[in-house]
Each structure stands twice: as structure tokens, then as C-alpha cells.
Amino acid sequence: MKAIKSEFQMKALMKNWLYLFVGIGLAVVVSASCSVKTSDLYEDGGLLWQVSGNGLRDTSYLLGSMHNIKGTFMDSIPGARKAFDEAEQLAVENDYLSRDSASYSFKSYLYMPADTTYEMLYHDLRQYEYVDSTLKAMQFFRYEAFKPLFWMSLLESIKGYKGLDRKDIMDIYILQQGIEHKKEIVYLEETEEVDRRQERMDSLRYQAIDLPLQAYFLHESLQNFSKKEDGSKMIQAYKGQNFRLLSEIIASERDSVPEETEMLTKERINRLDSFLDCFYRMTGSDRNHAWMSKLPGLMQKKPTLVVVGVAHLAGEEGLISLLRKEGYEVKPVIEK
């Protein structure tokens, strides 16, 4: 990994990745210690769904994206290119292209307390030495200025997007395609709204996870960082275009319950559980309901391709279910 030589470079890295991948570090480490509740709200289908009925003159479409998949994957989704060509309007989550890297500001909760060192957070000196040597080998020589959760989140984000340029990210790629093909572009959220939610979630996350637990998560994350993987179950299911399996994985992540360990005490689990409930509500169901106040009018006006993260389609409070409750017919586009 190349050294991050300036504050501007650090801001750019944080801005580019964390807006699309908030919470990945926590989810990766916590999920390893979880048991899972199950849900029956699964449905067969793929990544593209057609929306009709309820007075619509033309068919519109929902396309579930994956934020860390290359955009050209869109052309392997049956019917996706046809849906794109037929759409006069492209609706995406927000304006991914407008973000200014230099505007990212480091909040006070990211920094270590002046009276606390990393060595103080580890009972086992070997764990501290491993974290210290590994981060320095990655050329993060002044890492102790930031809390462990900062590095864990950043490293897991880098790992998740390994080998993927920002311009090639699926959502950004499709947005660029829409602009180039002169589609009318609709942003379902304002950039300022995304910024406020990001800051709120970051603040809550740092409150929910105390420093010793952050240090524990960072050690676990660093141990897994260089392991070769074929991709997460979510990515494999997405590339397999298996909506039922995706729905099961999404539900299991949302309903996972951390098991008690020496580090994950009951009190810590309760704090994590409260944070994750808030996280999934603010990043998931709250946004879906807000978008539902806009989508019917957009689709009535023009045939629309709606491109949002695939997790926003699944479940009882996903867009597929919410549109059906409003009287629309929503069916998967099946390859013939």
C-alpha cells in the first residue's frame, strides 16, 4: 500500500470510499461472532424488476446495484441494457459525482484522547506489537493520532474495493452512462442529506464501541486483511444474480446477534445492538420510505430506471414490497 503523504490524500481516500461503504469494518468483524435469526420473506428473482399497473402508462424498472462491483457487470444482467435504453429518466440514490474530496473534515471523535496510547488498550503486548508493526508496514507511521475504529473502517473499505477505481463503481458507472446518453437524472437524496446521515452514523458508531473493543476489532481486521478471499457471500450471490439468496443474506446480517465472549460482554453487545438497529433503520428502511414519496410521481411522469443498492429492494420494507402495497405490479425480469 502506498503511503498517504498528505491530509488532502487522506481526505480524498475517506471521501471516495466511506460514503459508499459506511459500516463495512464493523459488519465484517462482528458478523464472525454472530448467530442468526431467520426470515421467510424471500422471493425468487434476479437483480432487475419491472414495475407496472396502478395507472402507469409505461413500464419502469428497479435495478439492484452492488456498490463494490464493476459497472460493466450491468450488461450481464438480463434485460438491464434494454431497460436502460427504454428509460427516459434515471433515478439514483444521490449525486455521486458532486462530492468534493477536500471538503471532508476530520471530526473530533476520530482522534485518540491525549492521555491514551494504543499500547494501553491491549492487555496482550503481542497484539499491540502486531498492530503497531502491521500499520507501520502499511506506511501509516502516525496511526496513533486516530482511534482504532478509524483504521479498521478504512482498511476494510480499501479491501472491499480492492482493484476497483472509483469511476468504475457500478452506481457511478451507470450514472455516467445516463449522463452520456442524455437521460434525465433524478437524485433521490440531496448531497447535504447524505452528509448529515454519514456524520450522524459515524458519531453513533464511535459512541457505541469503546476504545478497548475498537482495538480488539482492529487486531482482528488486520489479521484478516491480507487473506485471499473469493469474495463475500453477498458478492457471490450478487454475481450469481440470485435474489432469494441475497435476501436471505441481507436478512441474516440485519438479524445477526453477537455471541458473548470475553471482549463482547453483554453490555457491549447491547450497545452494538442498539447502534446496528439505528444503522439499518437510518441507512435502509427510513430511506426506502422517503424514496417512496418520490418514486410514484417519477414513474407516472416518464418511464424510469431506478438504480439503488440491492439491499433496498429486499424485505418487508424494501422497495419491491412497498411498491406492491401501493398497488403496483412488480415482477422479476427473467431471462428467456
N, C-alpha and C positions, 0 to 999 in steps of 0.2 A: 504494500500500500504506500502510495506517495505521501510525503509529509504535507500537512496543511500549514502553509507558510505564513498565512495572514488571517486576521479576523474576518476580512471580506470573504476569503475562500471558505472559512468555516460557516459563515452566514449562508453563502451560496449552497453549500452542501446540505445544511439543515433545511433551508427553504425548499430546495428541489425535491428532497425525499420525504421529509416528515409530513408534509401536507397530504400526501397520497398514502402514507403508510403509518399513520399515527397508532401507537399502541402495540406495534408488532413485537418489540422486545419483551414486554410483559406477557403477551399472549403466548409466545414461544416457550418461555421458561415455565410459566405457571401451568400450562397445559400438560407438561410432563408429569405433574404431580396431581392430576385430576382423575376423579371418577365421573361418569357421565350419566345424566338422565336422558331418556329417550322421548321422542315425539312422533306422533302418527301423521303429522301434517306434511307428507311428502307426495310428490307428484312426478310422473314420468314426463319427459320432455327434453329439450335442448336449451340453447342459450338465446334463441330468438323466438319471440311470441308475437302473434298478430292480435290486434285489438280492433273489434268491430261492434256493430249494434248500437243500441241506445241513442239512435239519431245521427250517428256518424255517417257522413256522405262517402268518405273514403277510408280505406284501411290504414291504420297506423301500426307501429311496431315498437316493442320493447326489446332492447338488446342488452343482455347482462355482460358487462365487461369484467376484466381482471386487471387490476392496476399494475401488476408487475409481470404482465405478458406482453410480448412484442405485438405492435399494432397490426402487422401484416397477417396475424392469425385470423383476423376478421374474415379474410377471404376463404378460410377453411370451414366457416360456419354456414351450413346450408341455408340459402335464401338471404343471407346478410347483404351481399352486394346488390341484389335485386331490391331489397327493402331500402337500402341507401339511395339507389338510383330513383326509386319511385317517390321518396320523401321530398317534399318541398321545404321541409323545416327539420332542423336537427336540434334536439334538446339534450344538453349535457349538464352535469352536476354544477359546474361553475367554470369560470374563465381561467383555465389552467395556464394560459399564455401570458396573462397580465401581471403575474407576480414578479415583484422586484426583489431580487436576492438581497440587495443592500438594505432593504427595509426590515429584515429580520432583526429583532432585538433580543438580547440575552436577558431574561428576567432574573430577578434576584434569587428566586427559588432554585435556579440551576446551579448556583455556586455553593461550594463547600463552606461550612462555618469556619471562621478564622481559628477557632480553638480545637479543630478536629482534623486529624490526618487519616489517610487510608489505612495506615498500619494499625491505628486504634480500633478500626472496625472489624478486624479479623482476629478471632481467638487462636486460630491456627496460623502461625507465621508463614508456613509453607504456602498457604493460599494467598497471602499478601504478596509474597515474593513472586509467585506465579503471575498474579495480576500486574504487578509492577514491571516485571521483565517483559511480559507479553505486550502491554501497551507501549512500552518504550521501543520494543522491536518494531511496532507499527508506526514508530516515529511520533507518538503522542507524548512528547517529553514533558509537557506541562499539564499532564492529565489531572493532577491533584487539585487544580483550580475548580473543576466541575464535579458534581456529585456522581456516584457510580451509575445511577439510572440514566443520566445523560449519555454516557458512553455505551451502555447496554443498548439503549434505543437506537443510537446512531449506528453501531456496529451491526445490529440485526437488520436495520434498514438497508445498509450497504450490502449485506449478504443477500437479502431478499431481491435486490435489484442488480445483482452481480452480472456484468456483461451487457447491461441494458442502458443505452443512452436515454436521457430524459425525453428527447424528441421522439423516440421510438415507443414510449409507453403507450399502451393501447388507447386510452382515453384521449391523450394528446394527439396521437396519430389520426384518430377518427375526426377530432375537432379540426385539425389541419386539412384533412380531406374535405370536410364540409365547407370550409372557407374557400379552398381552391375550386370547388365545384359550385361556388356561389349559392350555397344553401342559406336560407335564413337561419341564423344561430340564436338559440334561446338558452340563457343561463338560468338554471332552476334556483340558484343561490347567488347572492352578491358576494364579492370577494371579502368585503368587510365582515359579513356574517360568518364566513368560513374562518377568518382570522380570530374573531371573538370566540368561536367554539373551540378552535385549536388551543388558544391561550387558556380557556376555562378548563379543558380536559387535561392539559399539561399541569396546571396548578393543582387540580384534584388528585392527579396521579402521584405527584411528589408529596402531597399530604398523606396519601393512603399508605405509602410504602416508606417505612422508616429507614434510616441510613444503614444499620446492620443488615437489614433484609435486602436493600439495594446492593450492598457489597456482595452478599451471597448470590443474588441473581447475576451480577456482573461476572463473578467467577465461573458460574455455570455457563453463561453465554460465551465467554472466551474459550472455554473448553470445547464447546460445540462449533465455534466459528469456522475453523478450518476443515471440519469434517466434510467429506464429499457426500452429497445427497442427490438423489434423483428428482428432488423437488418435493414439496409438501403434498400431503394427501389432497388438499384443496386444489393445488395446481394440477395434479394428475387428473382429478375428477373434472376440472375445467377443460383441460386439453382433450379429455375423453368425451366432453360435451354431454355429461350425464347429470341432468338437473336433479334427479331423485337423490343421487349420491351427494351432490353439492348441498342440497337441502339438509340431508342428514348430518353432514359435517358442520354446516353453519349452526344447526340446532345444538349439536353436541358441544361446540365451542361456547355458545351462549349459555348453555345449561350446565357446564362443567363445574364441579365442586372440588376445590383443592382438598387434599387429604392432609391431616395433621402430621407434622414432622417436628423435629427439634427446632428448626427455624420457622416453619409455618405453624405457629401457635394458633389457638382458637381465636385469640384477639386479633392477630394479624389477618387470619382468614376472613373474619367478619369485616375488617376494613377493606380488604381486597374485594370481597363480595359486593359491598356497598358501592365501591368505585366502579366495578365492572357492570353492575346494574345501571348505573348512571351513564357509563360509557356507551353501552349498547343502545340505551334509550336515546341519548343525545345524537349519536352518530348513525343510528338506524331508524327506529320507529318514528321518532319526532320528525326527522327529515322526510320520511315517506309520507306522513300525513300532511306536512307542509307542501310537498310537491303535488299531492292530490288536489290541493286548492287551485293548481295551475293547469294540470295535465288535461282535464276535460275540455277546457276552453281552447287550449292549444290544438288538440286533435280535432275539435269541431271546426276550427278555422282553416287548417291545412293538414294534409297527410304528413305525419310526423314520425321520425325515428327518434326514440328516446333511448339514450345510452347512459346507463348508470351501472355502478358496481353490482355484480350478480347477486350479492347478499341482499340487495334492496328488493329483489324480485321474490325471494323465498319467504315462506312462513305466513302465519295468520295476519301479520301486519306488514307483509310485503306488498309490493305494487300489484302483483297479479291478483291476490286476494282482495285488496282494496278496490281495484277497478271492477271486479266481478260483483262486489257488494253494491256498487253504484249502478249495476245493470248492464255492464259491458260484457261482451263475449271475448274471452281471452284464451287463445289456443296456441299450443306449440307449433312452430313451423317444422314439419317433419320431412326429412329427405326422402324423395320418391325414387 
